[in-house]
C-alpha cells in the first residue's frame, strides 16, 4: 500500500457510509493488521455485488473474493430509552 492508497481512505469511508445508509452494505470490518476487509452485503446476484464494489475508490488496490452466505446474524444495537422531561 502506498500513499495513493492512503489518500483514498476518506473517499472509501464516504462511499461505504452511503451504501450503509441505503442498507446495501450490512456491515464493514477491517482486521487489526489492516490487510483484510469483510463486507456483508444484501444483493441478489454476484453481479450486483460487483456493481457495488466497483464504486469503491480502493477497488484497483484489492483482491476480491465473493462468498454467498446462507445467513448472517448479529446482535441488535439497542438504544437507551429516551426520557422526555
ABEGO torsion letter per residue (X at the ends): XBAAAAAAAAAAAAAAAAAAAAGABABBBBBAAGABBBBBBBBABAAAAAAAAAABAAAAABBBBBBBBABBBBBBBBBBBBBBX
